[in-house]
Amino acid sequence: MAAGRAPTPTMRDVAAHAAVSPMTVSRTLRGDPRVSPEMRARVLASVEALRYRRNDLARGLRTGRSSGLLGLVVTNLSNPFYSELALGVESLASAGGMRVVIGNTGGDLDRERQLVDDMASRRVDGIIVVPAGNDHAHLDPAVLHGLPVVLATRPPSGLDVDCVVVDDFGGSRRATAALVAQGHRRIGFLGLGRSLWTGAERLRGHCAALEEAGLAVEDALLRSVPPDAGAAEAVALELLGSADPPTALFAANNRNTVGAYRAIAESGSAAALAGFDDVPLADLFAAPISVVTYDTGEVGRRAAELLLDRIADEAPPTHPRLVTIATTLKDYRPLRPS
């Protein structure tokens, strides 16, 4: 009788051969700079010895249920922020021989529950979610039969899972402080919904900068805006047309920034403008603008890294991990004809 085919080596086989953890093998194959040259050489030697195929990364991670798929659930794919985040996730998944399935919730919590349940039933190996609200009970790995979950941009509520967030508080405080340093004392704030963590943190950073400068926080200047540039424009026009208008506006996301810029241009106001999130083509604006910027793709890459680590390591997590992406303040000035 002919001998049976030798079983395909898995990442755990490589880990055992190299006397390292599966997480270290996963990081090595993804080119993670945290892996030392000596450790990388040891892992790659085991890969060669076992003839382990790189694209088998997902197939052997969790016996009996691996599909080689990662799920990604976002709130608004039409927003460039989420497109870049998705590209960041895909770059890490692709390096590990995995594919990404993307779902868009439109900010609807029921739709999010449906998408997560559908992805879990299709046996994805893990899910990254940008939560649409504060109810995260359906994202509990225990509810999803142990499926690894990582949250992005908003921390978990009531569960112990890994997450990647942006320094919303620090970025907002830095932008507002810059406006104050320019001499502005009345600054209109075009915020997000205060019930969401991101909106609350950006409002908190704005108010902290005002208080640190000895300025009063005026409720009349703090506005929550629906997620639409047109709505932001209407609110900004209202503020700029008031009896005592602000001399500057701070917009809490890129949609609000676009709306605020249109309002300033339409009204003929000389108000200064700052915003959170980079704005495509901001360097072509006719007026100067400052934006809180960060590497959006890095949000996706780090979320994928955390998820792949959890998939590779069958041991239950000892504690959830939090990654905070740093922000910087970038000034755009109108381009001058040559």
RODO-2510 file (C-alpha; in nm, 4 decimals, decimal comma):
residues 338
     n   res          X          Y          Z
     1     m     0,0000     0,0000     0,0000
     2     a     0,1300     0,3427    -0,0897
     3     a     0,2209     0,5624     0,1976
     4     g    -0,0283     0,8401     0,2756
     5     r     0,0549     1,2022     0,2062
     6     a     0,2376     1,3745     0,4889
     7     p     0,0164     1,6280     0,6686
     8     t     0,0596     1,9904     0,5678
     9     p     0,2685     2,1710     0,8303
    10     t     0,0874     2,4362     1,0307
    11     m     0,2075     2,7502     1,2009
    12     r     0,1955     2,5657     1,5315
    13     d     0,4286     2,3044     1,3861
    14     v     0,6682     2,5846     1,2903
    15     a     0,6388     2,7328     1,6399
    16     a     0,7155     2,3978     1,8042
    17     h     1,0104     2,3365     1,5723
    18     a     1,1570     2,6816     1,6439
    19     a     1,0700     2,6641     2,0158
    20     v     0,8753     2,9903     1,9985
    21     s     0,5091     3,0880     2,0301
    22     p     0,2682     3,0847     1,7338
    23     m     0,2323     3,4597     1,7888
    24     t     0,6058     3,5022     1,7224
    25     v     0,5766     3,2986     1,4021
    26     s     0,2808     3,5121     1,2917
    27     r     0,4718     3,8342     1,3597
    28     t     0,7804     3,7068     1,1805
    29     l     0,5867     3,6169     0,8674
    30     r     0,4245     3,9606     0,8696
    31     g     0,7617     4,1342     0,8932
    32     d     0,6904     4,2810     1,2362
    33     p     0,9945     4,4940     1,3357
    34     r     0,9530     4,3896     1,7001
    35     v     1,0914     4,0440     1,6144
    36     s     1,4675     4,0387     1,6686
    37     p     1,6974     3,9358     1,3792
    38     e     1,8050     3,6256     1,5713
    39     m     1,4460     3,5192     1,6374
    40     r     1,3462     3,5912     1,2772
    41     a     1,6334     3,3748     1,1478
    42     r     1,5301     3,0890     1,3764
    43     v     1,1671     3,1017     1,2664
    44     l     1,2537     3,1248     0,8971
    45     a     1,4900     2,8301     0,9319
    46     s     1,2016     2,6235     1,0718
    47     v     0,9737     2,7451     0,7923
    48     e     1,2307     2,6209     0,5410
    49     a     1,2935     2,2937     0,7214
    50     l     0,9231     2,2087     0,7398
    51     r     0,8496     2,3533     0,3953
    52     y     0,5741     2,5588     0,5505
    53     r     0,3817     2,7623     0,2958
    54     r     0,3258     3,1271     0,3903
    55     n    -0,0305     3,1242     0,2599
    56     d    -0,1157     2,8420     0,4992
    57     l    -0,1102     3,0955     0,7843
    58     a    -0,4852     3,1014     0,8316
    59     r    -0,5577     2,7392     0,7441
    60     g    -0,3843     2,5837     1,0402
    61     l    -0,4543     2,8397     1,3078
    62     r    -0,7725     2,6973     1,4505
    63     t    -0,8319     2,3361     1,3584
    64     g    -1,1729     2,2598     1,2188
    65     r    -1,3008     2,6130     1,1624
    66     s    -1,0383     2,8217     0,9827
    67     s    -1,1625     2,9855     0,6632
    68     g    -0,8729     3,2184     0,5880
    69     l    -1,1132     3,5133     0,6164
    70     l    -1,1185     3,8175     0,8424
    71     g    -1,4367     4,0200     0,8884
    72     l    -1,4320     4,4005     0,8928
    73     v    -1,7402     4,6003     0,9907
    74     v    -1,7340     4,9799     0,9488
    75     t    -1,9922     5,2566     0,9723
    76     n    -1,9421     5,4511     0,6490
    77     l    -1,7330     5,3247     0,3576
    78     s    -1,8003     5,6456     0,1629
    79     n    -1,5841     5,8297     0,4167
    80     p    -1,2156     5,8155     0,3086
    81     f    -1,1216     5,7441     0,6702
    82     y    -1,2818     5,3995     0,6584
    83     s    -1,1510     5,3213     0,3115
    84     e    -0,7952     5,3843     0,4323
    85     l    -0,8598     5,1861     0,7500
    86     a    -0,9803     4,8943     0,5362
    87     l    -0,6669     4,9127     0,3215
    88     g    -0,4570     4,8952     0,6384
    89     v    -0,6413     4,5828     0,7533
    90     e    -0,6114     4,4250     0,4086
    91     s    -0,2364     4,4846     0,3902
    92     l    -0,1737     4,2813     0,7072
    93     a    -0,4271     4,0130     0,6175
    94     s    -0,2793     3,9715     0,2698
    95     a     0,0707     3,9329     0,4116
    96     g    -0,0624     3,6407     0,6143
    97     g    -0,2416     3,4788     0,3196
    98     m    -0,5865     3,5856     0,4387
    99     r    -0,8710     3,7754     0,2764
   100     v    -1,0990     4,0429     0,4185
   101     v    -1,4791     4,0499     0,4043
   102     i    -1,6148     4,4037     0,4553
   103     g    -1,9574     4,5084     0,5782
   104     n    -2,0989     4,8619     0,6053
   105     t    -2,3503     4,9451     0,8790
   106     g    -2,4363     5,3039     0,7905
   107     g    -2,4185     5,3709     1,1645
   108     d    -2,7161     5,1411     1,2303
   109     l    -2,6726     4,9180     1,5352
   110     d    -2,9241     4,6564     1,4178
   111     r    -2,7398     4,6322     1,0873
   112     e    -2,4147     4,5876     1,2796
   113     r    -2,5621     4,2993     1,4796
   114     q    -2,6831     4,1373     1,1590
   115     l    -2,3463     4,1714     0,9851
   116     v    -2,1495     4,0360     1,2814
   117     d    -2,3850     3,7400     1,3153
   118     d    -2,3647     3,6702     0,9424
   119     m    -1,9843     3,6855     0,9381
   120     a    -1,9613     3,4571     1,2399
   121     s    -2,1954     3,2054     1,0754
   122     r    -1,9712     3,2108     0,7671
   123     r    -1,6855     3,1035     0,9931
   124     v    -1,4517     3,3982     0,9561
   125     d    -1,1440     3,3582     1,1764
   126     g    -1,1933     3,6913     1,3525
   127     i    -1,3719     4,0248     1,3231
   128     i    -1,2649     4,3895     1,3443
   129     v    -1,5548     4,6226     1,4227
   130     v    -1,5951     4,9998     1,4240
   131     p    -1,8950     5,0106     1,6625
   132     a    -2,2031     5,2059     1,5597
   133     g    -2,3133     5,2646     1,9198
   134     n    -2,2398     5,1969     2,2842
   135     d    -2,4134     4,8589     2,3074
   136     h    -2,1399     4,6034     2,2472
   137     a    -2,3008     4,2951     2,4018
   138     h    -2,3259     4,1229     2,0623
   139     l    -1,9486     4,1646     2,0143
   140     d    -1,8561     3,9539     2,3171
   141     p    -1,6381     3,6627     2,1989
   142     a    -1,8247     3,4406     2,4456
   143     v    -2,1484     3,5130     2,2593
   144     l    -1,9698     3,4440     1,9305
   145     h    -1,8435     3,1022     2,0462
   146     g    -1,4895     3,2234     2,1107
   147     l    -1,4481     3,4159     1,7850
   148     p    -1,1713     3,6797     1,8346
   149     v    -1,2956     4,0394     1,8141
   150     v    -1,1025     4,3665     1,7955
   151     l    -1,2659     4,7109     1,8083
   152     a    -1,1342     5,0098     1,6169
   153     t    -1,1692     5,3844     1,6940
   154     r    -1,3894     5,3235     2,0011
   155     p    -1,3095     5,1222     2,3150
   156     p    -1,5292     4,8321     2,4253
   157     s    -1,8188     4,8781     2,6633
   158     g    -1,8755     4,5894     2,9012
   159     l    -1,6329     4,3457     2,7355
   160     d    -1,2687     4,2554     2,7540
   161     v    -1,1418     4,2717     2,3960
   162     d    -0,8500     4,4417     2,2246
   163     c    -0,9008     4,7806     2,0636
   164     v    -0,7231     5,0494     1,8642
   165     v    -0,8182     5,4123     1,9186
   166     v    -0,6958     5,7512     1,8030
   167     d    -0,5756     6,0109     2,0536
   168     d    -0,9036     6,2012     2,0166
   169     f    -0,8654     6,3985     2,3378
   170     g    -0,5054     6,5044     2,2786
   171     g    -0,5600     6,5953     1,9151
   172     s    -0,8647     6,8061     1,9910
   173     r    -0,6928     6,9838     2,2774
   174     r    -0,3897     7,0585     2,0589
   175     a    -0,5997     7,2057     1,7768
   176     t    -0,8061     7,4251     2,0072
   177     a    -0,4950     7,5423     2,1939
   178     a    -0,3441     7,6470     1,8599
   179     l    -0,6509     7,8607     1,7826
   180     v    -0,6297     8,0174     2,1286
   181     a    -0,2606     8,0926     2,0707
   182     q    -0,3607     8,2805     1,7570
   183     g    -0,5707     8,5130     1,9731
   184     h    -0,9159     8,3576     1,9337
   185     r    -1,1387     8,3734     2,2404
   186     r    -1,4727     8,2666     2,0915
   187     i    -1,4408     7,9342     1,9112
   188     g    -1,7399     7,7523     1,7681
   189     f    -1,7283     7,3734     1,8031
   190     l    -1,8971     7,1521     1,5418
   191     g    -1,9002     6,8243     1,7298
   192     l    -2,0160     6,4666     1,6900
   193     g    -2,2828     6,2991     1,8971
   194     r    -2,1860     6,3268     2,2614
   195     s    -2,3166     5,9784     2,3370
   196     l    -2,0352     5,8235     2,1320
   197     w    -1,6898     5,7889     2,2844
   198     t    -1,5163     5,9597     1,9916
   199     g    -1,7486     6,2600     2,0065
   200     a    -1,7220     6,2865     2,3835
   201     e    -1,3407     6,2692     2,3801
   202     r    -1,3033     6,5348     2,1102
   203     l    -1,5426     6,7634     2,2970
   204     r    -1,3529     6,6989     2,6214
   205     g    -1,0222     6,7907     2,4554
   206     h    -1,1701     7,1120     2,3151
   207     c    -1,3095     7,2180     2,6515
   208     a    -0,9856     7,1257     2,8313
   209     a    -0,7869     7,3591     2,6041
   210     l    -1,0272     7,6447     2,6719
   211     e    -1,0174     7,5904     3,0470
   212     e    -0,6378     7,5663     3,0483
   213     a    -0,6312     7,9072     2,8755
   214     g    -0,8680     8,0543     3,1340
   215     l    -1,1543     8,0856     2,8842
   216     a    -1,5166     8,0109     2,9611
   217     v    -1,6832     7,7141     2,7914
   218     e    -1,9963     7,8595     2,6332
   219     d    -2,2726     7,6098     2,5637
   220     a    -2,4037     7,8308     2,2818
   221     l    -2,0815     7,7662     2,0894
   222     l    -2,0878     7,3872     2,1356
   223     r    -2,2961     7,2161     1,8679
   224     s    -2,3547     6,8504     1,7862
   225     v    -2,3895     6,7946     1,4126
   226     p    -2,5406     6,5002     1,2197
   227     p    -2,2816     6,3094     1,0108
   228     d    -2,3278     6,5186     0,6983
   229     a    -2,1305     6,8093     0,5471
   230     g    -2,4521     6,9905     0,4574
   231     a    -2,5735     6,9779     0,8166
   232     a    -2,2371     7,1083     0,9373
   233     e    -2,2564     7,3931     0,6875
   234     a    -2,6017     7,4948     0,8147
   235     v    -2,4895     7,4933     1,1787
   236     a    -2,1728     7,6875     1,0949
   237     l    -2,3745     7,9498     0,9050
   238     e    -2,5992     7,9874     1,2067
   239     l    -2,3026     8,0423     1,4369
   240     l    -2,1315     8,2854     1,2005
   241     g    -2,4528     8,4816     1,1541
   242     s    -2,5222     8,5241     1,5249
   243     a    -2,5082     8,8596     1,7052
   244     d    -2,1723     8,7696     1,8630
   245     p    -2,0167     8,5263     1,6149
   246     p    -1,7120     8,3126     1,6885
   247     t    -1,3842     8,4216     1,5309
   248     a    -1,2814     8,0611     1,4733
   249     l    -1,4440     7,7218     1,4188
   250     f    -1,3196     7,3784     1,5198
   251     a    -1,4814     7,0849     1,3350
   252     a    -1,4695     6,7444     1,5023
   253     n    -1,4354     6,5364     1,1835
   254     n    -1,3596     6,5768     0,8136
   255     r    -1,7228     6,6053     0,7023
   256     n    -1,7822     6,8852     0,9501
   257     t    -1,4629     7,0564     0,8344
   258     v    -1,5837     7,0633     0,4736
   259     g    -1,9202     7,2020     0,5836
   260     a    -1,7557     7,4664     0,8005
   261     y    -1,5254     7,5729     0,5163
   262     r    -1,8217     7,6156     0,2825
   263     a    -2,0030     7,8249     0,5439
   264     i    -1,7031     8,0526     0,5946
   265     a    -1,6662     8,1018     0,2188
   266     e    -2,0409     8,1580     0,1668
   267     s    -2,0748     8,4081     0,4499
   268     g    -1,7571     8,5975     0,3673
   269     s    -1,6412     8,5495     0,7252
   270     a    -1,2765     8,5853     0,8219
   271     a    -1,3127     8,3099     1,0835
   272     a    -1,0186     8,0746     1,1238
   273     l    -1,0794     7,7018     1,0778
   274     a    -0,9358     7,3877     1,2321
   275     g    -1,0603     7,0319     1,1973
   276     f    -1,0090     6,6758     1,3166
   277     d    -0,9121     6,4212     1,0451
   278     d    -0,7234     6,5115     0,7332
   279     v    -0,9238     6,6499     0,4401
   280     p    -0,8406     6,5486     0,0816
   281     l    -0,7207     6,8463    -0,1272
   282     a    -0,7051     7,0741     0,1781
   283     d    -0,3935     7,2298     0,0252
   284     l    -0,6150     7,3644    -0,2545
   285     f    -0,8434     7,5559    -0,0189
   286     a    -0,8429     7,9324    -0,0708
   287     a    -0,8023     7,9955     0,3030
   288     p    -0,5606     7,8472     0,5588
   289     i    -0,6762     7,5508     0,7629
   290     s    -0,5240     7,3403     1,0403
   291     v    -0,6145     6,9732     1,0778
   292     v    -0,5489     6,7042     1,3347
   293     t    -0,3985     6,4257     1,1283
   294     y    -0,2742     6,0724     1,1894
   295     d    -0,1985     5,7575     0,9935
   296     t    -0,5440     5,6156     0,9235
   297     g    -0,3977     5,3065     0,7623
   298     e    -0,2062     5,2430     1,0841
   299     v    -0,5374     5,2149     1,2699
   300     g    -0,6314     4,9269     1,0395
   301     r    -0,2875     4,7680     1,0450
   302     r    -0,2663     4,7660     1,4235
   303     a    -0,6209     4,6317     1,4566
   304     a    -0,5363     4,3503     1,2136
   305     e    -0,2141     4,2810     1,4016
   306     l    -0,3992     4,2440     1,7312
   307     l    -0,6584     4,0190     1,5690
   308     l    -0,4021     3,7937     1,3989
   309     d    -0,2177     3,7613     1,7285
   310     r    -0,5366     3,6433     1,8980
   311     i    -0,6145     3,4003     1,6169
   312     a    -0,2650     3,2528     1,6359
   313     d    -0,2720     3,2112     2,0128
   314     e    -0,5337     2,9658     2,1373
   315     a    -0,4749     3,0563     2,5011
   316     p    -0,7446     3,2852     2,6422
   317     p    -0,6333     3,6500     2,6721
   318     t    -0,4999     3,7466     3,0110
   319     h    -0,6014     4,1066     2,9582
   320     p    -0,7298     4,3252     2,6744
   321     r    -0,4780     4,5369     2,4862
   322     l    -0,5267     4,9037     2,4008
   323     v    -0,3317     5,0726     2,1198
   324     t    -0,3533     5,4510     2,0853
   325     i    -0,2573     5,6103     1,7544
   326     a    -0,0774     5,9438     1,7968
   327     t    -0,1957     6,2609     1,6238
   328     t    -0,0224     6,5703     1,4911
   329     l    -0,1469     6,9153     1,3945
   330     k    -0,0850     7,0039     1,0313
   331     d    -0,1224     7,3522     0,8807
   332     y    -0,2343     7,3958     0,5210
   333     r    -0,1734     7,7278     0,3511
   334     p    -0,3247     7,8336     0,0159
   335     l    -0,1076     7,7510    -0,2812
   336     r     0,0275     8,0578    -0,4557
   337     p     0,0456     8,0708    -0,8349
   338     s     0,4030     8,0422    -0,9615
***
